[in-house]
Amino acid sequence: MDTEKKQIVLYTNYFYPETASLAMLCKDLCDGLKDEFDITVVCSVPCYTGTVEEKYRTQRYYYEDYDGVKVIRVRVPSFNKQNKPSRVKNILACFFRSALAAFRAPRADYVLTESQPPVLGSLLGVWGKWVSRLRGKKAKMLYIIQDYNPEQTIAVGFSKNRLVLGAMLRADTFSCSMADKVVVVGSDMIPTMEKRFTRKDGTVSSRMPPTVFINNWMDSRDVYPLPKDHPKVAAFREKYGLEGKFAIMYSGNIGLFYDLENLFRVIEKFKTREDVVFPFVGEGAKKEALMAYAREHGMENVIFIPYQLKEELAYSLNAADVHWIVNARGIKGVSCPSKLYGILAVGKPALAVLEENTEARGIIEGCGCGYAVSPGDYKGIEALIRRYIDIPPEELAEMGARGHAYMQGSLTKEISIEKYRREIKSC
């Protein structure tokens, strides 16, 4: 009887032990599938913060093993997230060296690829599929879209170069058409795929790949509810000056797609409230600008805290009373914020700034674990902050408990990974 496992090769920008949420999701996915498949991950050396450790600067490729998952890391240069040329250099190095690493990976039965780096991630999947076929394996390709690009770039006005944006859209749409299946992480993201393949006469092209929705997750063994007097939660609150204050926390990428500059103009109205604090936990392209704004406007109750390691995440998330979950206008159907799952995992209420009829807002309002307003409704955001400050602690606890119960029943890691297993095998 042939018991040889099928080979999966996963192309992704980041992988464990990176602190990025994508790295953790990919690690969990590999852990959940490795009993049935042999898995090789092709990714960059750890560099999410912009810095590459000395030990990863001497070789072109590094071969590692994480609990039975083989990893091929490609060398990339360090970069500054505020410096576009250095960021582009890092991304291109990852792309071209990962493309060459395809010949070092096993011949794949299944090629999985992530939408990071934007557009190039999907092209790596197409390349990996072709390479495996050249080497005698008729690989199937599954493209996992965390964020649509260039739609995300267009939505926030990060670039207005029509020539570049048009080329990006054509390239990623081509990659979609080459996929045997596409996975999106929000149900509201399926119409965006349909839009890409809709002809002028309103019909959908047969080139559109089968597209399925599988939500992301947070591992409940790593992140779970803890009381504020838990020693490590209390230590976190004491270290960053949260003790005795109502903490409305933002935890995650402090980046381009969240309208944070305008959010800070709302938060500024609460700068004299000594009983309220706004911790921002993480790194990102907008962090330095927001730190400068807070200094210039005397916002002493805004605190910036570094990224927390996966092992510490439960303590930092539980240190808050309420959590922000924010997207800019235009992100509906383009991206689904993964930070929702961490909020549900620790049983905290959500203060949501999300468009109507989005996956995340539907969950929050459906299970009653928070309140939401639409992006751009700055008066509504201010009103929600005031409302949360005045809600009794026991009511906040009930809201958080509803969110946690919903996650435990419908959004577990095990449920999602089983869906991935089924979709991969049916390619």
Salt bridges, closest charged atoms under 4 A:
ASP28 OD1 - LYS310 NZ 3.90
ASP31 OD2 - LYS27 NZ 2.89
ASP31 OD1 - LYS34 NZ 3.52
ASP35 OD1 - ARG421 NH1 3.33
GLU36 OE1 - ARG421 NH1 2.92
GLU36 OE2 - LYS425 NZ 2.78
GLU54 OE1 - ARG57 NH1 3.28
GLU64 OE1 - ARG73 NE 2.68
ASP109 OD2 - LYS137 NZ 3.44
GLU151 OE2 - ARG196 NE 2.86
ASP172 OD2 - ARG196 NH1 2.79
ASP180 OD2 - LYS129 NZ 3.07
ASP219 OD2 - ARG221 NH2 3.11
ASP219 OD2 - LYS413 NZ 2.77
ASP222 OD2 - LYS310 NZ 3.39
GLU261 OE2 - LYS286 NZ 2.70
GLU268 OE2 - LYS271 NZ 3.96
ASP275 OD2 - ARG273 NH2 2.83
GLU283 OE2 - LYS287 NZ 3.19
ASP321 OD1 - LYS228 NZ 2.21
GLU365 OE2 - ARG361 NE 3.04
GLU382 OE1 - LYS269 NZ 3.14
GLU382 OE2 - ARG386 NH2 2.88
GLU418 OE1 - ARG421 NE 3.28
GLU423 OE1 - LYS181 NZ 2.74
